[in-house]
Amino acid sequence: MARKSNTLRGALVVVGLLASLAAPAARAANPGESGLLSLRIGVGAREAGMGEAGVASSRGAAALYWNPANNVFADFETELLLQHNRYLGLFNQEAAFVAHRVGSGVLGVSFMGLYSDEIERRGEDNTGLVEGTYKPYDVALGASYALPFGDRFGFGVNAKLVYEKIDLYSDTGFAFDFFVTHKAMIEGLTLAASVTNLGGQINLNEDPFDLPTAVRLGADWSPADVLGGKLSLAGDVVMPNDTTEKAHVGAEYRLLPELALRAGTRINYDNQGLTAGVGFRTGRLGVDYAYGESKLEGVDDGHKFTLLLTW
């Protein structure tokens, strides 16, 4: 009993420290003034199909983005994720993540890159003449580690080197993420929290931008078999540093070990709405697809594809 009490007390202290670290950063930026779009766009078509409710539900290589602490309780040795994402008909996102179990902990390395279609460069003399084109892009390289704390808690940390280039201007910086996961006493219930993208500003042509720091709280409930399949229900609340609070809810129903159907929605977004997805598994190979609704007139819906290899 004393051991459980000490474990819970220690976990609450860590959660309190995460909240105190995140609070100043979450209030620092003005609406819409954070940069590095790639850090905002989630990785994993499974999570995308479930309304991007991933902080408690994600596992495997995709969890390196959402919450690597979840992998403390996952059943795998090594997983590779490769992803292509066409985002809002304007951007392409590529990602490669690897998670590997080392003893009781899990190591991870990640790459995320985002680039847009060509944009016209116009002069600053108010003539509006086209002087050429450019392709803005940003890149994030990360390394993470997660370890258990007692039987019901997992903690994780992620460090990222980030780079952004827009036309002639570029800058490099560092970002840090902190995560906690709790396997609740209620069967099938997981609670989780994250603080992501803590770090300094990115400076482009003497215009500083804050990193998109956010606090995310979430839950995932996977009850016993439902109608012969496995059901998972997930929900996240997100508190960004440069806009209003958001919510994400989603569900996955695994009809067979080889087939899963997913659906969800993103709440309080001006440009994003419903999601849906499907996943296939055969042996060590997995393929996931997710659809994301765009609410912007003239902007295509999103399509995300993920390839998984587990061993």
C-alpha positions as CSV (number, residue, x, y, z in Angstrom):
1,M,0.0,0.0,0.0
2,A,2.8,2.4,0.9
3,R,4.5,1.6,-2.5
4,K,1.3,2.5,-4.4
5,S,0.9,5.7,-2.3
6,N,4.5,6.8,-3.1
7,T,4.0,6.0,-6.8
8,L,0.9,8.1,-7.0
9,R,2.5,10.9,-5.0
10,G,5.5,11.0,-7.3
11,A,3.4,10.9,-10.4
12,L,1.3,13.9,-9.2
13,V,4.4,15.8,-8.5
14,V,5.7,15.3,-12.0
15,V,2.3,16.3,-13.5
16,G,2.4,19.4,-11.4
17,L,5.8,20.3,-12.6
18,L,4.7,19.8,-16.3
19,A,1.8,22.1,-15.7
20,S,4.0,24.8,-14.2
21,L,6.4,24.5,-17.1
22,A,3.7,24.8,-19.7
23,A,1.6,27.6,-18.2
24,P,3.9,30.5,-19.0
25,A,4.6,29.2,-22.5
26,A,0.9,28.6,-23.2
27,R,0.2,32.2,-22.5
28,A,3.2,33.7,-24.2
29,A,2.1,34.0,-27.9
30,N,-0.6,36.1,-29.4
31,P,-3.3,34.3,-31.5
32,G,-1.8,33.0,-34.7
33,E,1.7,34.0,-34.0
34,S,3.4,30.6,-33.6
35,G,5.5,29.1,-36.4
36,L,6.7,25.7,-37.6
37,L,3.4,24.2,-39.0
38,S,4.9,20.7,-39.2
39,L,5.0,20.5,-35.3
40,R,1.2,20.9,-35.3
41,I,0.3,18.2,-37.8
42,G,-0.1,14.8,-36.2
43,V,1.7,11.6,-37.3
44,G,-0.2,8.4,-37.8
45,A,-3.2,7.7,-40.0
46,R,-4.8,5.6,-37.2
47,E,-4.8,8.6,-34.9
48,A,-5.9,10.9,-37.7
49,G,-8.9,8.7,-38.5
50,M,-9.9,8.9,-34.8
51,G,-10.2,12.7,-34.8
52,E,-6.6,13.1,-33.8
53,A,-7.4,12.0,-30.3
54,G,-4.0,10.5,-29.7
55,V,-2.4,11.4,-26.5
56,A,-3.8,8.4,-24.6
57,S,-4.7,6.1,-27.6
58,S,-1.6,6.2,-29.7
59,R,1.0,3.4,-29.5
60,G,4.0,2.1,-31.5
61,A,6.1,4.4,-33.7
62,A,3.3,7.0,-34.1
63,A,3.3,7.5,-30.3
64,L,6.7,9.2,-30.6
65,Y,4.6,12.2,-31.8
66,W,1.6,11.9,-29.5
67,N,3.0,10.3,-26.3
68,P,5.9,7.9,-26.2
69,A,5.1,7.1,-22.6
70,N,2.2,4.9,-24.0
71,N,4.8,2.5,-25.4
72,V,5.8,1.4,-22.0
73,F,2.6,-0.6,-22.0
74,A,2.6,-1.6,-25.7
75,D,3.5,-5.1,-26.9
76,F,6.2,-4.7,-29.5
77,E,10.0,-4.7,-29.8
78,T,10.6,-2.5,-32.8
79,E,8.3,-0.6,-35.1
80,L,8.9,1.5,-38.2
81,L,6.4,4.1,-39.5
82,L,6.5,5.8,-42.9
83,Q,3.9,8.4,-43.7
84,H,2.7,10.7,-46.6
85,N,0.1,13.3,-45.9
86,R,-1.6,15.7,-48.2
87,Y,-2.7,18.5,-45.8
88,L,-5.6,20.9,-46.7
89,G,-4.6,20.5,-50.4
90,L,-1.7,22.9,-49.8
91,F,1.1,21.1,-48.0
92,N,2.8,17.7,-48.2
93,Q,4.1,16.1,-45.0
94,E,6.5,13.3,-44.9
95,A,7.5,11.4,-41.8
96,A,9.7,8.4,-40.7
97,F,9.6,7.2,-37.1
98,V,11.3,4.2,-35.4
99,A,10.5,3.0,-31.8
100,H,12.7,0.3,-30.2
101,R,12.3,-1.4,-26.8
102,V,15.5,-1.4,-24.7
103,G,15.0,-3.2,-21.4
104,S,11.9,-1.7,-19.7
105,G,12.2,1.5,-21.6
106,V,11.5,2.5,-25.3
107,L,13.9,4.6,-27.5
108,G,12.6,6.5,-30.5
109,V,14.0,8.6,-33.4
110,S,11.9,10.6,-35.7
111,F,11.9,12.8,-38.8
112,M,9.1,15.1,-40.0
113,G,9.3,17.3,-43.0
114,L,6.7,19.7,-44.4
115,Y,6.8,21.6,-47.7
116,S,4.2,23.5,-49.8
117,D,3.5,23.9,-53.5
118,E,5.4,26.7,-55.2
119,I,4.4,30.2,-54.0
120,E,4.9,33.3,-56.1
121,R,7.5,35.9,-54.9
122,R,6.3,39.4,-55.4
123,G,8.3,42.6,-55.1
124,E,8.0,44.9,-52.1
125,D,7.6,48.0,-54.3
126,N,3.7,47.7,-54.5
127,T,3.8,46.9,-58.2
128,G,2.7,43.3,-57.6
129,L,5.0,42.0,-60.3
130,V,6.0,38.3,-59.9
131,E,9.8,38.0,-59.3
132,G,9.9,34.2,-59.1
133,T,8.7,31.4,-56.9
134,Y,9.8,29.6,-53.8
135,K,8.8,26.6,-51.7
136,P,8.7,27.1,-47.9
137,Y,9.5,24.1,-45.8
138,D,10.4,23.0,-42.3
139,V,12.0,20.0,-40.7
140,A,12.1,18.4,-37.3
141,L,14.5,15.7,-36.1
142,G,13.7,14.1,-32.8
143,A,15.0,11.6,-30.2
144,S,12.8,10.3,-27.4
145,Y,12.9,7.9,-24.4
146,A,10.1,6.5,-22.3
147,L,10.3,4.4,-19.1
148,P,7.8,3.0,-16.6
149,F,7.3,4.3,-13.1
150,G,5.7,1.6,-11.0
151,D,3.1,-0.7,-12.6
152,R,0.7,1.9,-13.8
153,F,2.7,5.0,-14.9
154,G,4.9,5.8,-17.8
155,F,6.9,8.9,-18.5
156,G,8.5,10.2,-21.7
157,V,10.6,13.0,-23.0
158,N,11.4,14.1,-26.5
159,A,14.1,16.5,-27.8
160,K,13.8,18.0,-31.3
161,L,16.1,20.0,-33.6
162,V,13.8,22.2,-35.8
163,Y,14.6,24.1,-38.9
164,E,12.3,26.4,-41.0
165,K,13.0,28.2,-44.3
166,I,10.6,30.7,-46.0
167,D,12.0,32.1,-49.2
168,L,15.4,33.7,-48.4
169,Y,15.1,33.5,-44.6
170,S,15.7,30.5,-42.2
171,D,16.4,29.7,-38.6
172,T,17.2,26.7,-36.4
173,G,16.0,26.0,-32.9
174,F,15.3,23.3,-30.3
175,A,12.0,22.0,-28.8
176,F,11.3,19.7,-25.9
177,D,8.2,17.6,-25.1
178,F,7.2,15.9,-21.8
179,F,4.6,13.1,-21.4
180,V,2.9,11.0,-18.7
181,T,0.6,8.0,-19.0
182,H,-1.5,6.3,-16.3
183,K,-3.2,2.9,-16.6
184,A,-6.2,3.5,-14.4
185,M,-7.7,1.0,-12.0
186,I,-10.8,0.9,-14.2
187,E,-10.3,-1.9,-16.7
188,G,-9.4,-0.6,-20.2
189,L,-9.0,3.1,-19.2
190,T,-5.9,5.0,-19.9
191,L,-5.3,8.7,-18.9
192,A,-2.5,10.8,-20.4
193,A,-1.1,14.3,-20.6
194,S,1.6,16.1,-22.6
195,V,3.3,19.4,-22.9
196,T,4.9,19.8,-26.3
197,N,7.2,22.2,-28.1
198,L,8.7,24.0,-25.2
199,G,11.6,26.1,-26.4
200,G,12.8,29.5,-27.7
201,Q,11.7,31.5,-30.7
202,I,12.4,31.1,-34.4
203,N,13.6,34.3,-36.0
204,L,12.9,34.9,-39.7
205,N,14.2,38.2,-41.1
206,E,14.1,39.7,-37.7
207,D,10.5,38.5,-37.2
208,P,10.4,36.3,-34.1
209,F,7.9,33.4,-33.8
210,D,7.1,31.3,-30.8
211,L,7.0,27.6,-31.1
212,P,3.5,26.1,-31.1
213,T,3.5,25.1,-27.4
214,A,0.4,23.1,-26.3
215,V,-0.9,21.2,-23.3
216,R,-2.9,18.1,-24.1
217,L,-5.0,16.0,-21.8
218,G,-6.7,12.8,-22.9
219,A,-8.3,9.5,-22.2
220,D,-8.7,6.2,-24.0
221,W,-11.2,3.5,-23.0
222,S,-11.0,0.1,-24.5
223,P,-13.8,-2.0,-22.9
224,A,-14.2,-5.8,-23.3
225,D,-15.2,-7.2,-26.7
226,V,-18.2,-5.5,-28.2
227,L,-20.3,-7.5,-30.7
228,G,-17.3,-9.8,-31.3
229,G,-14.9,-6.9,-32.1
230,K,-12.7,-4.6,-30.1
231,L,-13.8,-1.0,-29.5
232,S,-11.7,1.9,-28.4
233,L,-13.1,5.4,-27.5
234,A,-10.7,8.3,-27.2
235,G,-10.9,12.0,-26.4
236,D,-8.4,14.9,-26.1
237,V,-8.6,18.5,-24.9
238,V,-5.8,20.8,-26.3
239,M,-4.8,24.1,-24.9
240,P,-2.5,25.9,-27.5
241,N,-0.4,29.0,-26.8
242,D,-1.7,31.0,-29.7
243,T,-5.4,30.2,-30.2
244,T,-8.5,28.9,-28.3
245,E,-8.9,25.5,-26.7
246,K,-9.7,22.6,-29.0
247,A,-11.2,19.1,-28.5
248,H,-10.8,15.9,-30.4
249,V,-12.9,12.7,-30.1
250,G,-12.8,9.5,-32.0
251,A,-13.4,5.8,-32.0
252,E,-11.9,2.6,-33.5
253,Y,-13.7,-0.7,-34.0
254,R,-11.5,-3.6,-34.9
255,L,-13.8,-6.1,-36.6
256,L,-11.0,-8.6,-37.1
257,P,-7.4,-8.7,-36.1
258,E,-6.7,-7.7,-39.7
259,L,-9.3,-4.9,-40.1
260,A,-10.2,-1.7,-38.2
261,L,-12.7,1.0,-38.9
262,R,-12.3,4.5,-37.4
263,A,-14.2,7.8,-37.2
264,G,-13.9,11.1,-35.2
265,T,-14.2,14.8,-35.3
266,R,-12.2,17.9,-34.4
267,I,-14.1,20.5,-32.3
268,N,-13.7,24.3,-32.3
269,Y,-11.6,24.4,-35.5
270,D,-12.5,26.9,-38.3
271,N,-10.9,24.8,-41.1
272,Q,-11.1,21.1,-40.0
273,G,-14.0,18.8,-39.1
274,L,-14.9,15.2,-39.5
275,T,-12.4,12.3,-39.9
276,A,-12.6,8.7,-41.0
277,G,-10.2,5.9,-41.6
278,V,-9.5,2.3,-42.1
279,G,-6.6,0.0,-41.1
280,F,-5.3,-3.3,-42.4
281,R,-2.9,-5.7,-40.7
282,T,-1.2,-8.8,-42.1
283,G,1.6,-10.4,-40.2
284,R,4.3,-7.7,-39.5
285,L,2.9,-5.3,-42.0
286,G,0.2,-2.6,-41.5
287,V,-1.4,0.0,-43.8
288,D,-3.6,2.8,-42.5
289,Y,-5.6,5.5,-44.4
290,A,-7.3,8.5,-42.9
291,Y,-9.6,11.2,-44.4
292,G,-9.9,14.6,-42.9
293,E,-12.6,17.1,-43.8
294,S,-11.6,20.6,-44.8
295,K,-14.1,23.4,-44.0
296,L,-12.2,26.0,-46.2
297,E,-13.9,26.8,-49.5
298,G,-11.8,25.8,-52.4
299,V,-9.4,23.8,-50.3
300,D,-9.2,20.0,-50.7
301,D,-9.9,17.5,-48.0
302,G,-6.9,15.8,-46.4
303,H,-5.6,12.3,-47.1
304,K,-3.1,10.5,-44.9
305,F,-1.3,7.2,-45.6
306,T,0.8,5.3,-43.1
307,L,2.9,2.2,-43.6
308,L,3.9,0.2,-40.5
309,L,6.5,-2.6,-40.1
310,T,6.7,-4.3,-36.7
311,W,9.1,-6.9,-35.4
